[in-house]
Amino acid sequence: MSREGAGEKKAKAPAAAGTPIWVWVVYAFGIVAAAIIAFSVLFTAGAVFLSNDVPVSTSFSAWAAILWGGVLLIAVVTWLVRRRQRR
């Protein structure tokens, strides 16, 4: 058999390693932050809407909102940046 028409075999680039562990840690913290924010909002809304005769007061911690919102924002930005790099 003749191999005259066959193209040259080019060396393939080595396969990229998997996702780094720090990315998984950021994603995990982002999921925890999203769960804390969601459960806090649902718990507060349930207390406000389900307490017919009892007055409900809410205590809002700005530092907690900044902390968990920041963690969630970091996770979302990491996800978007890595998604854009894959394209």
C-alpha positions as CSV (number, residue, x, y, z in Angstrom):
1,M,0.0,0.0,0.0
2,S,1.2,3.4,-0.9
3,R,1.2,6.2,1.8
4,E,1.9,9.0,-0.7
5,G,-1.5,10.6,-0.3
6,A,-1.5,10.3,3.5
7,G,-1.0,13.6,5.3
8,E,1.8,14.0,7.9
9,K,0.8,13.0,11.4
10,K,1.2,16.0,13.6
11,A,1.8,15.6,17.3
12,K,-1.2,16.4,19.3
13,A,-1.0,18.9,22.1
14,P,-1.2,17.2,25.5
15,A,-4.6,17.1,27.0
16,A,-5.4,19.9,29.4
17,A,-5.5,18.9,33.0
18,G,-8.8,18.9,34.8
19,T,-10.4,21.8,36.7
20,P,-8.1,23.1,39.4
21,I,-9.1,22.5,43.0
22,W,-9.3,26.2,43.8
23,V,-12.1,26.5,41.3
24,W,-14.0,23.7,42.9
25,V,-13.5,25.4,46.3
26,V,-14.8,28.7,45.0
27,Y,-17.8,27.0,43.4
28,A,-18.6,25.2,46.7
29,F,-18.4,28.4,48.7
30,G,-20.7,30.0,46.1
31,I,-23.2,27.3,46.4
32,V,-23.2,27.6,50.2
33,A,-23.6,31.4,49.9
34,A,-26.5,31.0,47.5
35,A,-28.2,28.5,49.9
36,I,-27.7,30.9,52.9
37,I,-29.1,33.8,51.0
38,A,-32.1,31.8,49.6
39,F,-33.0,30.3,52.9
40,S,-32.7,33.6,54.7
41,V,-35.0,35.3,52.2
42,L,-37.5,32.4,52.3
43,F,-37.5,32.2,56.1
44,T,-38.0,35.9,56.4
45,A,-40.8,36.0,53.8
46,G,-42.5,33.0,55.5
47,A,-42.4,34.8,58.8
48,V,-43.8,38.0,57.4
49,F,-46.6,36.4,55.3
50,L,-47.6,33.6,57.7
51,S,-47.8,35.7,60.9
52,N,-51.4,37.0,60.7
53,D,-51.8,38.7,64.1
54,V,-48.3,38.8,65.4
55,P,-46.0,41.7,64.5
56,V,-42.8,40.5,63.0
57,S,-39.6,42.5,63.1
58,T,-36.5,41.7,61.0
59,S,-32.9,42.2,61.8
60,F,-30.7,42.8,58.8
61,S,-26.9,42.4,59.0
62,A,-25.2,44.5,56.4
63,W,-21.9,42.8,57.0
64,A,-23.4,39.3,56.5
65,A,-25.1,40.5,53.2
66,I,-21.8,41.9,52.0
67,L,-19.9,38.8,52.9
68,W,-22.2,36.2,51.4
69,G,-23.1,38.4,48.4
70,G,-19.4,38.9,47.8
71,V,-18.7,35.2,48.0
72,L,-21.6,34.5,45.6
73,L,-20.3,37.2,43.2
74,I,-16.8,35.8,43.2
75,A,-18.2,32.3,42.4
76,V,-20.4,33.7,39.5
77,V,-17.5,35.7,38.1
78,T,-15.2,32.7,38.3
79,W,-17.8,30.6,36.5
80,L,-18.3,33.2,33.7
81,V,-14.5,33.7,33.2
82,R,-13.8,30.0,32.9
83,R,-16.8,29.5,30.6
84,R,-15.5,32.3,28.3
85,Q,-12.0,30.8,28.3
86,R,-13.3,27.4,27.0
87,R,-14.7,29.0,23.9
